Amino acid sequence: MPALKGCHSYGATKDEDYPEILIDSLPIPDIVEGLPERAATLSTLLAGARKLESVGADFMVMPCNTAHLFYPD
């Protein structure tokens, strides 16, 4: 099972050995349709990033390809 291979890089053998993962799924405006209203989308994305930072996250993942348009901001 290749998917499990990466889990062993943590040396995990029990549930408590795995890293904590926090998922914050943001209800953002439709990005493609809302590009003209960029400020509202950017505000929502930044608030989500700040929330993750406030709980100690040292990185985040944006699985939405279009949301990456806002990455430089």
C-alpha angles and dihedrals in degrees: 000000000000093000091066093048093081092052091064091061086079091055086240118168099153134039093256091057094068122092120260113258124198120196119197109184106194122212094220126170114266100283099206095047092038100051090112087058093052095149094065093049093045091049091053093047093048092049089052092049091049091049091054091046091051092059093050104265111160095193140012137205125221107198092182109094093204093051087064087075085076096049096099089053 
